[in-house]
Amino acid sequence: MNKGLQIVFQSLDAEHVLARVIWREQDSGGGSLTLEIPVRNSAAAPKSTEQLQADARALAVRFARAFADTIQD
């Protein structure tokens, strides 16, 4: 996987999907942060894949900023 953000959706049941948000800081030799977030299926709460990805991306950015604020120099 390349540096950056990847979002993968996996069906859990008829009403929910698992949004797996993977954040990688380096192309190789670095770690990655994976968030797994159950969300309502598009059939239960109609949203396009693009809208779901935008929501997941915004959540990942907020999480990364909050995490970065906890790191001390």
C-alpha positions in Angstrom: 0.0 0.0 0.0 1.2 3.5 -0.8 1.6 6.4 1.6 -1.7 8.1 2.2 -5.2 7.1 3.1 -7.2 4.1 2.0 -10.8 3.3 2.8 -12.3 -0.2 2.4 -15.9 -1.1 3.0 -16.9 -4.6 4.2 -20.5 -5.8 4.6 -21.4 -6.9 8.2 -25.2 -7.5 7.8 -28.2 -6.2 6.0 -28.0 -2.8 7.8 -24.3 -2.2 8.5 -21.0 -2.0 6.8 -17.5 -1.9 8.3 -15.5 1.1 7.2 -11.8 0.3 7.5 -9.8 3.5 7.3 -6.0 2.9 6.9 -3.6 5.8 7.3 0.0 5.2 6.2 2.8 7.8 6.7 5.5 6.1 4.6 5.7 4.0 1.4 7.8 1.4 3.1 9.3 0.6 6.5 6.7 2.7 8.3 3.7 1.9 10.4 0.1 2.3 9.7 -3.0 3.3 11.7 -6.2 1.3 11.0 -9.6 2.4 12.3 -12.5 0.0 11.9 -15.8 1.8 12.2 -19.2 0.1 11.8 -21.6 2.4 9.9 -25.1 2.0 8.6 -25.5 0.5 5.2 -26.4 2.8 2.3 -29.8 0.9 2.2 -30.6 2.0 5.7 -29.3 5.5 5.4 -29.0 6.3 1.7 -25.5 7.8 0.9 -23.4 7.3 -2.2 -20.0 5.6 -1.9 -18.4 9.0 -2.4 -20.3 10.5 0.5 -19.3 7.5 2.8 -15.7 7.9 1.8 -15.8 11.6 2.4 -17.3 11.0 5.9 -14.6 8.4 6.6 -11.9 10.7 5.4 -13.1 13.6 7.5 -13.2 11.3 10.6 -9.7 10.0 9.9 -8.3 13.6 9.6 -10.0 14.6 12.8 -8.6 11.5 14.6 -5.1 12.1 13.2 -5.1 15.8 14.4 -6.3 14.7 17.8 -3.6 12.0 18.0 -0.9 14.5 16.9 -1.9 16.9 19.6 -1.1 14.2 22.2 2.5 13.7 21.0 5.1 15.6 23.0 8.4 16.7 21.5 
